[in-house]
């Protein structure tokens, strides 16, 4: 399933930018006896202090912003990604999708046939309308594509009509997918398709859940072409003390950083934003718990250019003690 996110490249751009993230286990260090919930050990046993794996290690990291004020403790939550076949069939029934069900050994479930289908994997739901569309001229697209405001209204009505909107979903942003035709004679790139993604996010006690995603894609004629929702259920587990942003920044200085656009020789990285957020997975590992992390964003110079970067640092001593 593809996915793309307006700000975390962690999630993102499935259609445009794919975040490459990983977790490497630190051999020889055990978590037995520590007060760490099982399921997050794959975060604490990392070779680097950042959660997201990368080969980019700048020679210098600086910060040009004040560190935010943070609480002394934050809650950790258990994660439930299960969704029943009965619930999928209910959604299919609402959307007018046939009840033809197929499964594969990895746990991927498909409901429907033909151009309208729903798929689900680890609780994520992906609805697609794959009726064919021709390529259009740039002029046709520009005159028929809904405005961002109209696309949001279409997405809101779609989610509400089919009872798909989670209670905690908040509109976040709109982005555009643009397709091009390359003229073989002149090598000219000509726009021949465009759609609008309407994004929704989720906050717990004012802290964004970076890994929750809800996206509705609206096409040039105002039809919903796709709805992707990754929105697990969370239950409170317990509170943990958290480290301050200064200490997290110290870990960042020893960490590689993620540069979505790539850069062979990153030199000076400058932090321009620090957020305290929640995550329940990396791009390669699902966590059994929703945990708080510091989300660092900024710009980095190298190879004669400037690019955006980011990295996540665990916010609790329990999740950082084994990687210091």
Residue pairs with C-beta under 8 A, 6 or more apart in sequence:
1 14
1 119
1 121
1 124
1 126
1 228
2 14
2 15
2 228
3 11
3 12
3 14
3 213
3 215
3 228
3 230
4 11
4 12
4 13
4 14
4 15
4 16
4 17
4 175
4 197
4 215
5 11
5 12
5 13
5 14
5 199
5 213
6 12
6 172
6 173
6 175
6 197
6 199
7 173
8 19
8 210
8 211
8 295
8 310
9 17
9 19
9 258
9 260
9 308
9 310
10 19
10 21
10 52
10 210
10 211
10 279
10 283
10 310
10 312
11 19
11 210
11 211
11 213
12 18
12 19
12 260
13 260
15 177
16 177
17 260
17 261
19 52
19 258
19 260
19 283
20 53
20 54
20 258
20 283
21 51
21 52
21 53
21 258
21 282
21 283
21 284
22 52
22 53
22 282
22 283
22 284
22 285
23 42
23 43
23 45
23 46
23 51
23 53
23 282
23 284
23 285
24 46
24 47
24 48
24 53
25 42
25 45
25 46
26 45
26 46
26 47
26 322
26 323
29 45
29 322
31 41
31 44
31 45
31 322
34 318
34 321
34 322
35 318
36 44
36 318
36 319
37 76
37 237
37 288
37 289
38 288
39 287
39 288
39 289
40 287
40 288
40 289
40 291
40 319
42 285
42 287
43 51
43 282
43 285
43 287
43 291
43 314
43 319
44 314
44 318
44 319
44 320
44 321
44 322
44 323
45 322
45 323
46 323
47 323
48 254
48 255
48 256
48 323
49 251
49 252
49 254
49 255
49 313
49 320
49 323
49 324
50 251
50 252
50 255
50 256
50 257
50 258
50 311
50 312
50 313
51 279
51 282
51 293
51 311
51 312
51 313
51 314
52 258
52 282
52 283
52 310
52 311
52 312
53 256
54 256
54 257
54 258
54 259
54 311
55 256
56 256
56 257
56 258
56 259
56 263
56 266
56 300
56 309
57 255
57 256
57 257
57 266
58 257
58 266
58 267
58 268
58 269
58 300
58 302
59 266
59 267
59 268
60 267
60 268
60 269
61 252
61 253
61 257
61 268
61 269
61 270
61 271
62 268
62 269
62 270
62 271
63 249
63 270
63 271
63 274
63 298
64 270
64 271
64 272
65 271
65 272
65 273
65 274
67 244
67 245
67 246
67 249
67 274
68 245
68 274
68 275
68 276
70 242
70 244
70 245
70 276
70 315
71 242
72 241
72 242
73 239
73 240
73 241
73 242
74 207
74 239
74 240
74 242
74 276
74 292
74 315
74 316
75 204
75 205
75 236
75 237
75 238
75 239
75 240
76 237
76 238
76 239
76 240
76 289
76 290
76 291
76 292
76 316
77 204
77 234
77 235
77 236
77 237
77 278
77 289
77 290
78 234
78 235
78 236
78 237
78 288
78 289
78 290
79 232
79 233
79 234
79 280
79 286
79 287
79 288
79 289
79 290
80 123
80 232
80 233
80 234
80 235
81 122
81 123
81 124
81 232
81 233
81 286
82 123
83 120
83 123
83 125
85 101
85 109
88 101
88 109
88 111
88 118
88 120
88 125
89 99
89 101
89 111
91 97
91 118
91 125
91 127
91 162
91 164
92 98
92 99
92 111
92 112
92 118
93 99
94 162
94 163
94 164
95 116
95 118
95 127
95 162
96 116
97 111
97 112
97 116
97 117
97 118
97 127
98 111
98 112
98 113
98 114
98 116
99 111
100 111
100 112
100 113
101 109
101 110
101 111
102 109
102 110
103 109
103 110
106 121
107 121
107 122
108 119
108 120
108 121
109 119
109 120
109 121
110 117
110 118
110 119
111 117
111 118
111 119
111 120
112 118
115 129
115 130
115 131
116 128
116 129
116 130
117 127
117 128
117 130
118 125
118 126
118 127
118 128
119 125
119 126
119 128
120 126
122 286
123 230
123 231
123 232
124 228
124 229
124 230
125 227
125 228
125 229
125 230
126 226
126 227
126 228
126 229
127 226
127 227
127 228
128 225
128 226
129 223
129 224
129 225
129 226
133 193
133 219
133 220
135 179
135 181
135 192
135 193
136 144
136 192
136 193
136 220
137 192
138 190
138 191
138 192
140 220
141 191
141 192
141 193
141 194
141 220
144 220
144 221
145 194
145 196
145 220
146 154
146 196
146 218
146 222
148 174
148 196
150 222
151 174
151 196
151 198
151 218
151 222
152 171
152 174
152 198
154 198
154 216
154 218
154 222
154 224
155 198
155 216
155 218
155 224
156 165
156 171
156 198
158 164
158 216
158 224
158 227
159 165
159 169
159 216
159 227
164 227
164 229
165 200
165 214
166 202
166 214
166 229
166 231
168 202
168 203
169 200
169 201
169 202
169 214
169 231
170 200
170 201
170 202
170 203
171 198
171 199
171 200
172 199
172 200
172 201
173 199
174 196
174 197
174 198
174 199
175 196
175 197
175 199
176 194
176 195
176 196
176 197
177 193
177 194
177 195
177 196
177 197
177 217
178 191
178 193
178 194
179 191
179 192
179 193
179 194
180 189
180 190
180 191
180 192
181 189
181 190
181 191
181 192
182 188
182 189
182 190
183 189
183 190
193 220
194 220
195 217
195 218
195 219
195 220
195 225
196 217
196 218
197 215
197 216
197 217
197 218
198 215
198 216
198 217
198 218
199 213
199 214
199 215
200 214
200 215
200 216
201 208
201 209
201 212
201 214
202 208
202 209
202 212
202 214
202 231
203 209
204 234
204 278
204 290
207 276
207 277
207 278
207 292
208 275
208 277
208 278
209 277
209 278
209 279
209 280
209 290
210 277
210 278
210 279
210 293
210 295
210 312
211 230
211 278
211 279
211 280
211 281
212 230
212 231
212 232
212 280
213 228
213 229
213 230
213 231
214 227
214 228
214 229
214 230
214 231
215 226
215 227
215 228
215 229
216 224
216 226
216 227
217 224
217 225
217 226
217 227
218 224
218 225
219 225
232 280
232 290
234 280
234 290
237 289
240 292
240 316
240 317
240 318
241 316
241 317
242 276
242 292
242 315
242 316
242 317
243 315
243 316
243 317
243 320
245 274
245 276
245 294
248 274
248 294
248 296
248 313
248 315
249 271
249 274
249 294
249 296
251 313
251 320
251 323
251 324
252 271
252 294
252 296
252 311
252 313
255 311
255 313
256 311
257 266
257 269
257 296
257 300
257 309
257 310
257 311
258 309
258 310
258 311
259 266
259 300
259 307
259 308
259 309
260 307
260 308
261 307
261 308
262 307
263 300
263 302
263 303
263 305
263 307
264 302
264 303
265 302
265 303
266 300
266 301
266 302
266 309
267 300
267 301
267 302
268 300
268 301
268 302
269 298
269 299
269 300
269 301
269 309
270 298
270 299
270 300
271 296
271 297
271 298
272 297
272 298
272 299
273 296
273 297
273 298
274 294
274 295
274 296
274 297
275 294
275 295
275 297
276 292
276 293
276 294
276 295
276 315
277 292
277 293
277 294
277 295
277 312
278 290
278 291
278 292
278 293
279 287
279 290
279 291
279 293
279 312
280 286
280 287
280 289
280 290
280 291
281 287
291 314
291 315
291 316
291 319
292 314
292 315
292 316
293 312
293 313
293 314
293 315
294 312
294 313
294 314
294 315
295 310
295 311
295 312
296 310
296 311
296 312
296 313
297 308
297 309
297 310
298 308
298 309
298 310
299 306
299 307
299 308
299 309
300 306
300 307
300 308
300 309
313 320
314 320
314 323
